[in-house]
């Protein structure tokens, strides 16, 4: 198992995710933390990014003179375009998402259950504002779903739990979780830890309170 001395920053988590994206993947990056992944994909990977507001082959975030207020991703962040970029109607974009044409989507999450259930559109609190967007379409339409998030809330509650307590976005859809403290693969309801950051495997298992498997031992 790979270990680092400190928890990963948001940008470092994004870099960690980018390392695992296979070449020539058609991928969608969810609003929030996942959008940072676009800044860490190498040209050699040839990843084709889709954004649900109607663009294919999106590039990294735009900076300085690159910023075009009419060229944004679904999170309203200015982005760049790569050679061969194309634009299309919002309905066509959702048809791509729902039709199984995306190899991968990376989403943020409030909670993930060990069986891969995902909650990321509503906290369930009476005063909370729901934000479903295209999350449900991506959760069921993408061939593989990964999650990028912090592993614990600001109050210290774990986000990887045995069973969801918040409204469900998708059932059994999440395959991998990338967080500030660990990268975890969900296989047949078993969380397999591939690396840890600023925490030992034993400490991680104690804090989460669930049974984990060390990927090194698994192999």
N, C-alpha and C positions, 0 to 999 in steps of 0.2 A: 504494500500500500504506500502511495506517495503522501508525504506530509510536509506542511509548511509551518513556520513558527507563529504566524499571525493570521487572524481571519482575513478573508479577501474583501477588498472594496468592491463597490458595484462594478467599476470598470474592470477589475481583475476577474470577477465572476464572468463577465461578458467575454473576456479573453479566453477563459477556461472553456466556456461553451463553444466558442468559435473553433477551438482546436479539434473538437469532436465532430464537426459538421463534415460529412463526406463530400468529395468533389462532385460537381454537377448536380447538387441538390437544389430542388425548387422549394424554397422555404418562405414562411411568413413569420415575422417577428412582432409579437404582441406589444401593445402600448405600455409604456413605462420602462422598467429596467431592460427588457429584451431588446429594445431598439438600439442599445449600446453595442450589441453584437456586430452590427453592420460595420463598425469602425475597426473591427479586428479580423475580419475575413480577408485572407490573402488573395491576390489575383490568381495565384496558382490553383486555388480551390475551385474557382469558376462557379461559385454559388449564385444562383439566380433568385433574387429576393422579390417577393410579391407583397404589395401593400393593398389592403382591402379597399382603399379609396380609389383604386384603379390604375396601378402602375406595375409593370414587370421589369425586372433587371435594375432595381433601385441600387444606388451606390451608398457610400458612407454619408454621415451627416455633413451638411454644408457649413462652411466657415468663411467669415470675412466676405470677400468679393464674390464667393461662390453662391451666396444666399440669394434665392429667387423666391419671393413671397408666394408665388403661384405653384412652386414645386415643393410639396410637403408630403410627409407620410401620414398614416392614419392618426397618429398622435399629434399632428399639426407641427411637427418638427421639420425645419428646412432640410432637404436632402439633395444629393447629387444624382445625376443619371449616368449610367454606363453605356458604352456603345451597344446599340441594338435595343435600347429601352423602348417600351411601347406603353400606350395609354388606352384605357377602355372605360366603358360605362360601369358605374357602381354595381349594377345588377349582374353584368358579365363577370365582374370580380368575385361576387358571392357565388356565382355558378361554378367558378373554378374551385372555390373553397369547398362547396358542398358536393362537388362532383368527384372528389377523390383525386384531384390533379396536383395536389401539393404533397411532396414527400415528407415535409417536416413543418411543424409550427412550434415556436417557443413562446410560452405564455407566462405571465405573472400569476400569482395565486395567493389567496387568503389561507387556504388549507389544501393538503393533499392527503388522502387516506393510503394506507399501505397496500391496498388492492388496486390503486391507480385512480380512484375517484377524485374528481377535481371540483373545487369551489373557488371561483374567482370573480363572480359578477355581483354578489351582494353579501354583506356581512350578516344579514339577518336582523340587525338592530332596527328598531322602529324609526329612528331618525336618519338612518343611512340612505344615501342616494344610490339606487341600483345603476349599474353601468354594464349592461350585457354586451353591447357592441356586436362584434362578430365572434366572440369567444365560443359560443355553443356551436356555431357553424364550423369553426376550426377544430374544436375538440372531437367532433364526429367525422369531419371531412378529411383531415390530414392523415396521411398514412402512419405518422408517428408524432406523438406529442411529448415535448420536454417542458419542464418548468424551471424558471429562474426566479429566485426569491431569497429573502433572508430566512434562516431556519427557525427563528423565534420572533415573536412579536416584541414590541417595545416593553411590554409587561413581563416578558420572559416565558410566554406560553408557546409550546411547540406548534409548528405549522404542519409537520408530518405526524399524523395521528392514526390510531387504529380505525376510526370511523368518523366521517364528516359530521360536524355540528352546524354547519352553515349550508345555505341553499346550494344544491348541486348544479354544476355546469355540464359535466360529462361523467359517465360511468366507466370505470376501468380503462381510462384512456391514457393516463400518464405513464411513460416508460422510464424517464430519467428526471432527476431533480438536481439542479446546480445551485448551491447556496454559498453563503459566506463561510460556513464551517465545514462543509463536506459536499462531495459529489456522490449521489446515490442512484443506483439503478433499481427499479422495481420489477422483480421477476416472480410471477406466480404468487403475488402477495408477500414476497420476501424482500425487504430492503437490503441491498448489497452495497456496501460502502467501498468506493474506489479510491478516494483520497480524503484527507482531513486537513483542516487549516486552523492552527491555534488551539487545537483540542486533540486529545488522544481518542482512540477508538472506544476505550472503556468509559471515558468521561462523556463521550457523545451518547453512548448507549444509556448511561445513567440519567443524563439530562432529558433524553427523549422518552425514556421509560418504555421502550419497545424493543423487541428482539431484533438485533441487526446481525448481518453476516459480513465478515471481513473478506473482501474480494480476493486477497492474497491466499487465504485459506481455501476459498471456494475453488480457485484454480489449481 
